[in-house]
Each structure stands twice: as C-alpha cells, then as structure tokens.
Amino acid sequence: MHNKLFLSVLFFILTLSVHSQTFLNGSFETTTAPGGCNYNLLNGGFNGWMANTNAFGAGNELDIISAGCYNPTIPNGIRAVGVAADPTDQFAMALSAPLVAGNNYTFTFRAYSEITFRPQGNVQIGAATNNSSFGTLIYTAVTVPNVWTTYTVNFVAPPGITHISVRNQAGAIYWNHVDHFVMGAPLPIELANFEAKYQQNKVTLDWTTSSEINNEYFTIERSTDAVNFTELERVPGAGNSNTLLDYTSVDPDPYIGTNYYRLRQTDYDGEFKFSEVISVDVEHIDVEVFPNPTPGDIQIRISTKEKADIRITNSLGMVVKEIQLANEYINISELPNGIYFISISTSGETIVKRIIKE
C-alpha cells in the first residue's frame, strides 16, 4: 500500500515537472529597449536590452520593434522581434526548466512575413542545449505575407534541452517578425503520423495515434491559405488508448491548387488542440483536342494519368457519345457534320471543348 502511494505521488510530481516549463521571456516584454523601431541591432546591443533571450547568429542584425514598425498591432504586449539578416539572425529563448528527454511538448507562437522590401520566407524553430546554438530543428513555419499567424509546435524533446531557438530558413534575405511564444499543456494525443495523398480525384487523409487521453473526436479542417480553415468531417476518437490506432478521412472535392489540412482534437470536456498543418497539391488539368476541325478522328490529350469520362453532345444539347479513356483517339466519323461539344471529366474537374466535324 505504501509503495503504491509512493509511486502515485512520484508520478504526480513527475507529471507536474514534465509540463511546468514556460518561456522566461516568450513575449519579449522583459526589455529595456526604447519604444519604436530598433532596427539592425548588433548581437551585443540586442542582448543588452533583452532579458533571457540571447542573439548569437552570424547575421548580427536583429530588430526589437513595436506596432507600426512595418507590422500591425503586436499580438501580445507591445514588443516583437524581427529576424532579417543573411547569414541568418539567430536567437535562443530560455525555458524555466530543462525539458525531459523523450517526452512530448507543445507550444504556440506567432509570426508575420513582412514583404515590403523582401520576399516571403519561412521561420525555423530549434530545440537547443544552450543559448548560443540553434540545436535540433523541430519545426518550420510557412509564414503568411503581412498577416500575424499562430503556429503550434509539437515535438519530442531531445536530451538536455534548455532553450528554444529561432532563425529564418536558408535562402534569400527574408524579414520575419515573431512574438508570443507560449508553452502548452501536455497533448491529449500523440500523433505518430499525419499525411495527405491526392488520388483518384480525392484527397485521403491518414493519421495514427500512439496514445490518447480523454479524446472524444477529431475534426478535419481544410484551408486554401493555411490561415482560414473550414470543417470537413468529424471522426470519433478512442477516448483513452496506449496502442497504435489508425484513422482515415476523405476529402471528395478538393480545391484545384494547394489544399491545407489540420486536425482539431477535442476532449470530452470541450478542450481542443490543433495538429500541425500539412498540404497537398491538386493540379489543374490541361486538355488538348485535335485536329479541329476534324473529318472523323480526334485525339484527346490530358495532363493526368487518370482515366477521363468523355461525353459528346451536339448543338442541341443531345448526348451522342459517352466513353471513358485517357490520351486516346476517338472516332466520330459516324456523326453528321456540324458543331459538337466534348466534356472531359477527370480528377474532380470538367473541361468542355468545342469541335467541328466536317
């Protein structure tokens, strides 16, 4: 009995210690920097003003900025940090306690891609063992031009993590603003994978959980801009589980272009968490019909390997021929001379071509 009580108390204490970390200055409000736009600060100048946040990157030009410094109202408080220089600026934010290796953690932050002078570029987040190295890459945020966007980072802690680091993704010279880093509660689920595939005119979403706590259901959400999401479907959760569980959902009518998806996991008490955002590209279908005019044989060339449903109607709207093919010839020599319309339906899209039989 005493052993059970001791183990229960120990588990409770460990649970509290595992998830009690916070950012010591995740909103960048603990600073002595003057108000306004403090651009291109050398690392020493930045560190002299900003507490518990250490700049160390070769770019050596971080910004401490407020509203109006090429960004709208600051999401939290009155400060944000700008990351711009090439080689990239880098900085590390201290956590209140080291992370426990192998445990799952989550935090949110906000980012804003300023494109007045520079192109859009992504922000990378690392987990570091000190305040002067980037450490292990744990997340890449696809930033949105001129819009403060919230991102959720879910990761398994490597050994010895004491800081979360920030830098721009390598490439051109970008200018990203970041703010409001907040550690979250332990995830009610552990996602082993989450992926989307476009096949046969639809997007199939598959995900696997390795554990679930109080999980009532998943909501599959879709977006065309990775900012504004709409609900597609709800899938019941398992409640509580410590085994691998597979889930599947289908989007039968995806948009042409890039479709973004995320999972919203809801507990029995109504609390919810978001997964990372994933994307899949749905290509626009290009169709060629030739020769036109034609004496009888026509070829349909489609920019997809999928089979297409072909329907030919005359000028009166009457269907005169229906077949299924892909990149093949059609013989319409039996049809009278005149104007016809060919409807080609494939990959969730229908294209109509006008032809002349003579």
Phi, psi and omega in degrees: 000316180295321179298318180296318179297317180299316180295321180296315179296317180298316179299319179298315180296316179297320180299317179295319184289326182297320189246023182263003183291146173222163172281131181288335178208053185287346177254001176061026179273341178276084185209152175254011181296143177293157179295159177104211190251102180257091187266155169052049179282133170296156182306319180296319178295318177299311183292332178291336180260331190254123181274145174057022178218115189246123175273135181216358187290158180292339179296320170060031183217048179289160178242143166246112193230158177239183181301139181097347178271068183057036170201154178286195183309136179295135184298325185220114181078216185235003185238153168212167179244134176258136181240117190221323197291161177229118003302156194299145166295150174216145173210159182234137180252130183286140172264155183290338178206151178298149176282153179270119183305134178089348179272155180272138178226158177217144171209161178243157172205171179237146180219156186216120180268109179273119187243018178298319183245343188221158182286164176296139175212158187268159179254135177251142181242135180237163173244119190239157180264001178203181185262014181226024175212152181287325179081219184265127176294124180242347184194143171237120181267121175280102188285159180246127182301126171060028177221125172292123185233139179268135180237146178243126181252122175244130183203160174261126188290126168291172181294142168072025185282124179237348184219152170251131187247162184221140173202166171278150174294144182298146179150228177288179177275112181256168174224098181250139175253140181229154183194163164061060174277121185227121175291141182256176175286164178301140181295137176288345175227157170244114180275122175278328175197159177207116185216158179231139178227137177260116180211140174051051173070012182214162177252125177257127180252125179236137174214156182228133174254141175264343173201153178219140177230116174059033187271109181278310181198163172254143171246124177271126182239145183234150179212156174256354182229005180065014180238305182261115184249148174236151182283136176254315186198154172246135181238125181300141175271180183265359184080268178231134182202149173232025177238166179290127178233133182257140179230152179217141173219152183236131170263103187283347185220066180290159176285152170288129184114208182269126176252130178254140181227149172212161175256135171249112183263128185242131177280171175295335180269006177093350176291148182219158177223152177256146172278180169295162178265130176243165183221159174213141181264131175249113187283144170289137182271125174260136183230134172242137176234122183204160351288159180212110008292166181224146174278345180171316179268130174231150176245138177248120180249121186241137182276047176203155178272355181288148172293147181242144173271122184251129175227128180248127177239153177272185184293346178267000180086007180277135178284123182248348180197137176222126178213174174233130181199178174210121177053051182227173178271148172236135177256120179239027182297338180283348182275149178295155175298146180154194181260135180227159178237126181253120175262121180247114182246120178200151177052038177077012183227145178239127178238137181247130177240141178262131178229160178240126175261124180221000000 
